[in-house]
Amino acid sequence: MIKANVILDYSKWKNKIKDPENYLEEKLKKLSKKPYFKKKKQEFSILLTNNKKMKNLNFKFRKKNKPTDVLSFQSNDNIYIGDIAISYEIVNKRSKLSNFFIEFDKMWIHGYFHLIGYDHKKLKDFKKMAKKENLILNYFHNSN
């Protein structure tokens, strides 16, 4: 089973997702029913934070002095695969055109794929990663 440790660093997340830990647990339980993810024993942490913290992290680790939507920090461990940080303000702003849960799922799924070794430095890698992310997003939001 894939497990997420949720760290709530910004209270406004609770205005949109009452119980983020349970929300992710349900998504990961559903994901574990898919053949590729069935046998995975993985754990990661997800920091639900704001633009200020994201800007600090982005500068500290990437030397970019601006907030960003999602950051991933891959671990070399097979079970604890790393950390993801997500900005509330960016997810919330994007959700004005769609849905908060869809935008949030896009972010953590994207971060998760980075943790398991995907990147998008080349266009072909970007397309491959985006296709897999969209398959999972559609599985979550277009099935019962």
C-alpha positions in Angstrom: 0.0 0.0 0.0 1.1 3.5 -0.7 0.9 5.8 2.4 1.0 9.6 2.6 2.0 11.5 5.8 0.1 14.8 5.6 1.6 17.9 7.2 -0.9 20.7 7.3 1.1 24.0 7.4 -1.6 26.4 6.3 -5.1 26.3 7.8 -6.9 27.4 4.7 -6.5 23.9 3.2 -9.1 22.8 5.7 -11.7 25.2 4.1 -11.5 23.0 1.0 -10.5 19.6 2.3 -12.0 18.9 5.7 -9.7 15.9 6.4 -6.7 16.0 4.0 -5.2 12.8 5.5 -8.3 10.8 5.0 -8.8 12.3 1.5 -5.4 11.1 0.4 -5.7 7.8 2.1 -8.9 7.1 0.1 -7.2 8.2 -3.2 -4.2 6.0 -2.5 -6.4 3.1 -1.6 -8.1 3.4 -4.9 -4.8 3.8 -6.7 -3.6 0.6 -5.1 -6.3 -1.3 -7.0 -4.6 -0.5 -10.3 -2.2 -3.3 -11.4 1.0 -1.2 -11.6 0.4 0.2 -8.0 -1.0 -2.9 -6.4 2.2 -4.3 -4.9 3.8 -1.0 -4.1 5.0 -0.5 -0.5 5.8 3.2 -0.5 5.5 6.1 1.8 5.9 9.9 1.3 5.1 13.1 3.1 3.0 15.9 1.7 3.3 19.4 3.0 0.1 21.4 2.4 1.4 25.0 2.7 1.2 28.5 1.2 3.0 30.6 -1.4 5.3 32.2 1.2 6.7 28.8 2.3 6.8 27.5 -1.3 8.8 30.6 -2.3 11.3 29.9 0.5 11.6 26.2 -0.5 11.9 27.1 -4.2 14.7 29.5 -3.4 16.5 27.3 -1.0 16.5 24.2 -3.3 16.2 25.6 -6.8 17.6 29.1 -6.5 14.3 30.5 -7.9 12.9 33.4 -5.9 9.2 32.9 -6.5 6.5 30.6 -5.3 5.7 27.5 -7.3 2.7 25.1 -7.4 4.5 21.8 -6.4 7.9 20.7 -5.3 9.2 17.2 -5.0 12.2 15.9 -3.0 13.0 12.4 -4.0 14.6 10.1 -1.5 17.0 7.2 -2.3 15.0 4.9 -0.1 12.8 2.2 -1.6 10.0 2.6 0.9 10.2 6.2 2.0 10.3 7.8 -1.5 10.4 11.4 -0.5 8.5 14.6 0.1 6.0 16.8 -1.8 5.1 20.4 -1.0 2.0 22.1 -2.5 0.9 25.7 -2.5 -2.7 26.4 -1.5 -3.0 29.7 -3.3 -1.9 28.3 -6.6 -4.3 25.3 -6.4 -7.1 27.5 -5.2 -6.5 30.0 -8.1 -6.5 27.3 -10.7 -9.6 25.7 -9.2 -11.6 28.8 -10.2 -11.6 27.4 -13.7 -12.2 23.8 -12.7 -12.5 22.2 -9.3 -10.3 22.3 -6.2 -10.1 18.5 -5.8 -9.1 18.0 -9.4 -6.4 20.7 -9.2 -5.1 19.3 -5.9 -5.0 15.8 -7.3 -3.1 17.0 -10.4 -0.5 18.5 -8.1 0.1 15.6 -5.7 0.0 13.1 -8.6 2.6 15.1 -10.4 4.8 15.3 -7.3 4.3 11.5 -6.8 5.5 10.7 -10.3 8.7 12.8 -9.6 9.3 10.8 -6.5 9.1 7.5 -8.4 11.6 8.7 -11.0 9.8 10.6 -13.7 10.9 14.0 -15.0 9.9 16.3 -17.8 13.2 17.8 -18.9 12.7 16.5 -22.5 9.4 16.9 -24.4 9.1 13.1 -24.9 9.4 12.6 -21.1 6.9 15.4 -20.4 4.4 13.7 -22.7 5.0 10.3 -21.1 4.6 11.7 -17.6 1.5 13.8 -18.5 -0.2 10.8 -20.1 0.3 8.7 -17.0 -0.8 11.5 -14.7 -4.0 12.0 -16.8 -4.8 8.3 -16.7 -4.8 8.4 -12.9 -6.7 11.7 -12.7 -9.4 10.3 -15.0 -9.5 7.1 -13.0 -10.1 9.2 -9.8 -12.6 11.7 -11.3 -14.4 9.8 -14.1 -15.1 6.4 -12.5 -17.3 5.3 -9.6 
